[in-house]
Amino acid sequence: MITVTRLNHSRITVNALMIETIEATPDTLITLVSGNKFNVLEQVDEVVQLIQDYMRAIGPIQAMVKTGEGVDHHV
């Protein structure tokens, strides 16, 4: 999970594994795989850094388990 700041300065915590795109529009727009969109104050590179830090913290195996990638559910 990463915490970012909405345009109204409220904080929101987003599941970094569910982020589909991050765009500069000129505000930063985060789009989740669900289609939900959030405009945030952080720049694109800041959001990317937060995601990278989160991924390092949980490790690649946990990331696959949390998203269901690479997991054989038929074992």
Buried (B, 14 or more C-beta within 10 A) or exposed (E): EBEBBEEEEEEEEBBBBBBEEBEEEEBBBBBBEEEEEBBBEBEBEBBEEBBEEBBEEBEEEEBEEBEEEEEEEEE
